[in-house]
Amino acid sequence: MKRSLVSLAILAIAATAFAQRVEDVNGRHVQIYPDKDHVQGWAKGGGGGAQNLSYHGGPVIHTAKVVAIFWGAEWSGSGAATASHITGFFQNFGTTGEYKVITQYGDGGGNVNGVSIDTTSFFDSTAPPTNVSDSVVQGEVARYIDAHQGGVGDPSTIYEVFLPSTSYASLGSSTSCSGPNLQFCAYHSDFIHNGVDVKYSSMPYPGCGGCQWPGFSVAQNFDHFSCHETREAVTDPDGNAWFDRRGFEADDKCAWSPAPFTDAGFGYQYEWSNSARGCVQRAP
């Protein structure tokens, strides 16, 4: 997604906030995956330009872990098969060629590792609000950390909050599917909790055409966005690692075009490869 350092106040005033990099008063970054109608022109055939990513000195996550938080009773009922599919996606993802593309990116401590992603699935049967703001998502992640990790988050873990079909995500006046102002399909960011830099993503239900790919199931649409958000959280977790001179991260440069695809039943998007100087499906 187009990188943005975004204040919620700025997000509230215009969708054009997604097309620029804006610092808020806390310096916190929010990186948004726009819906198909708000891609701001970078998702073009051929990878949105041939410029490679540059390293800006920040950390990457070398060996990523995922906590998939399924929020709402739906995930234990009608959505149980989708939740199981998503868990399977994460358990498979780290060893795939689709993930190993990003092992070319690193920091002073070495490159990203292409290994199995340690995955925990947690089901919170409480009902999220209809409008799940960013602060609410952070609160859900913090509750998990406090209840299950002694209040101390793991800086190598991405806490991914999956919302049911009865909720939508919001950033200021901009929303995901089912909200009044569709602008994005998912996003990732970070916040400080008890002194730890916690990485997280908001994964709203892809219940509208702007966040669906033709022929993909609900589960595969979730895979698509999980692929994007997870790889970006690994290669640019704090907004100061890998992106190009226009501010696009590796997944931004290949978002929506070339066409998302399936592999072994899971949904993926193309990834930018510096070594190939273009968008590729997977590492050779």
ZAMARGU-4260 file (C-alpha; in steps of 0.2 Angstrom, whole numbers, plus 5000, padded with zeros to 4 digits):
<rodrens>
0) 5000/5000/5000 | 5005/5018/4997 | 5016/5023/5012 | 5008/5037/5023 | 5013/5044/5040
5) 4995/5049/5043 | 4986/5058/5057 | 4968/5054/5059 | 4963/5072/5058 | 4971/5073/5040
10) 4963/5057/5035 | 4946/5064/5040 | 4947/5078/5027 | 4951/5070/5011 | 4955/5054/5002
15) 4970/5062/4994 | 4979/5059/5010 | 4982/5042/5004 | 4992/5049/4990 | 5005/5057/5000
20) 5017/5055/5015 | 5011/5065/5030 | 5018/5065/5048 | 5007/5066/5062 | 5011/5073/5079
25) 5016/5057/5086 | 5026/5051/5071 | 5016/5035/5070 | 5014/5028/5052 | 4998/5020/5045
30) 5001/5010/5029 | 4985/5008/5019 | 4980/4996/5005 | 4967/5005/4995 | 4952/4998/4987
35) 4952/4995/4968 | 4944/5012/4965 | 4957/5022/4975 | 4974/5015/4970 | 4980/5033/4965
40) 4988/5027/4949 | 5002/5016/4955 | 4995/4999/4952 | 4999/4998/4933 | 5004/4983/4922
45) 5023/4981/4923 | 5024/4985/4942 | 5020/5004/4943 | 5038/5009/4938 | 5055/5001/4937
50) 5063/5010/4951 | 5070/4999/4965 | 5067/5000/4983 | 5080/5009/4994 | 5085/5005/5011
55) 5082/5019/5024 | 5091/5012/5039 | 5076/5005/5049 | 5074/4988/5055 | 5065/4973/5047
60) 5058/4958/5055 | 5070/4944/5052 | 5059/4929/5058 | 5041/4934/5058 | 5027/4927/5069
65) 5009/4930/5067 | 4995/4931/5080 | 4978/4930/5070 | 4965/4937/5081 | 4947/4932/5075
70) 4936/4945/5083 | 4917/4941/5085 | 4907/4925/5087 | 4905/4923/5068 | 4922/4916/5067
75) 4917/4901/5078 | 4901/4899/5068 | 4897/4903/5050 | 4915/4909/5047 | 4924/4895/5055
80) 4929/4887/5039 | 4936/4904/5033 | 4946/4906/5050 | 4953/4889/5048 | 4958/4893/5030
85) 4967/4909/5035 | 4976/4900/5049 | 4982/4887/5036 | 4988/4902/5025 | 4999/4909/5038
90) 5006/4892/5043 | 5011/4889/5025 | 5016/4906/5020 | 5033/4908/5027 | 5040/4893/5017
95) 5032/4898/5000 | 5041/4906/4985 | 5028/4920/4987 | 5036/4925/5004 | 5054/4921/5000
100) 5054/4935/4987 | 5057/4946/5002 | 5072/4937/5009 | 5082/4949/4998 | 5078/4963/5010
105) 5087/4965/5026 | 5095/4977/5039 | 5111/4977/5049 | 5106/4961/5057 | 5104/4951/5041
110) 5091/4947/5029 | 5073/4942/5031 | 5072/4923/5034 | 5061/4912/5024 | 5055/4900/5037
115) 5039/4893/5044 | 5029/4907/5052 | 5025/4903/5070 | 5006/4906/5070 | 4994/4907/5084
120) 4975/4909/5081 | 4965/4917/5095 | 4946/4918/5095 | 4938/4932/5104 | 4919/4929/5105
125) 4915/4947/5111 | 4906/4958/5098 | 4917/4971/5091 | 4908/4988/5087 | 4901/4991/5070
130) 4913/5005/5067 | 4931/4998/5072 | 4942/5013/5073 | 4961/5012/5074 | 4961/5015/5093
135) 4949/5001/5095 | 4960/4989/5085 | 4975/4994/5095 | 4965/4991/5111 | 4960/4973/5105
140) 4978/4969/5102 | 4983/4976/5119 | 4970/4966/5127 | 4977/4950/5119 | 4995/4955/5125
145) 4989/4958/5142 | 4979/4942/5144 | 4991/4930/5135 | 5008/4937/5135 | 5010/4945/5152
150) 5008/4962/5145 | 5023/4961/5135 | 5021/4960/5116 | 5034/4952/5105 | 5042/4964/5093
155) 5044/4951/5080 | 5025/4947/5080 | 5012/4954/5068 | 4995/4955/5077 | 4982/4954/5064
160) 4964/4958/5069 | 4951/4950/5058 | 4934/4958/5058 | 4917/4949/5055 | 4905/4954/5041
165) 4895/4964/5054 | 4909/4977/5056 | 4920/4989/5046 | 4936/4997/5049 | 4938/5016/5049
170) 4953/5029/5049 | 4945/5046/5052 | 4931/5048/5039 | 4938/5034/5028 | 4932/5016/5029
175) 4933/4999/5023 | 4919/4989/5015 | 4902/4991/5023 | 4907/5008/5029 | 4900/5025/5022
180) 4916/5030/5013 | 4925/5016/5006 | 4944/5020/5003 | 4954/5005/5009 | 4953/4986/5011
185) 4966/4984/5025 | 4981/4992/5034 | 4995/4989/5045 | 5004/5000/5058 | 5013/5000/5075
190) 5011/5007/5092 | 5020/5007/5109 | 5012/4996/5122 | 5022/4994/5139 | 5038/5000/5131
195) 5037/4988/5116 | 5035/4992/5098 | 5020/4982/5093 | 5016/4978/5075 | 4998/4975/5070
200) 4986/4975/5055 | 4967/4978/5053 | 4959/4965/5042 | 4941/4970/5038 | 4929/4959/5030
205) 4931/4960/5011 | 4912/4961/5008 | 4912/4973/4993 | 4917/4973/4975 | 4931/4986/4979
210) 4940/4973/4990 | 4937/4957/4980 | 4946/4949/4966 | 4935/4940/4953 | 4934/4921/4956
215) 4942/4923/4974 | 4932/4916/4989 | 4930/4927/5005 | 4945/4917/5012 | 4956/4920/4997
220) 4952/4938/4997 | 4958/4938/5015 | 4974/4929/5010 | 4977/4942/4997 | 4977/4956/5010
225) 4986/4946/5023 | 5000/4942/5010 | 5001/4961/5007 | 5000/4967/5025 | 5012/4954/5032
230) 5026/4956/5019 | 5025/4975/5021 | 5025/4973/5040 | 5041/4963/5039 | 5051/4973/5026
235) 5045/4991/5033 | 5038/4988/5050 | 5041/5006/5057 | 5040/5015/5040 | 5059/5018/5039
240) 5066/5003/5031 | 5062/4998/5013 | 5053/5009/5000 | 5056/5018/4984 | 5059/5036/4981
245) 5040/5039/4979 | 5037/5031/4995 | 5030/5014/4988 | 5034/4999/4998 | 5037/4982/4989
250) 5019/4976/4989 | 5012/4994/4984 | 5022/4993/4968 | 5012/4977/4963 | 4995/4980/4971
255) 4980/4975/4961 | 4991/4974/4945 | 4998/4962/4939 | 4982/4952/4943 | 4981/4943/4960
260) 4983/4924/4959 | 4980/4908/4968 | 4993/4895/4972 | 4989/4879/4982 | 4972/4886/4985
265) 4978/4902/4993 | 4976/4920/4987 | 4992/4930/4983 | 4997/4946/4975 | 5014/4949/4965
270) 5029/4956/4975 | 5042/4969/4969 | 5059/4961/4967 | 5074/4972/4967 | 5084/4958/4959
275) 5072/4956/4945 | 5068/4975/4944 | 5050/4971/4943 | 5034/4962/4950 | 5036/4943/4952
280) 5024/4930/4958 | 5037/4921/4969 | 5056/4918/4971 | 5064/4906/4959
</rodrens>
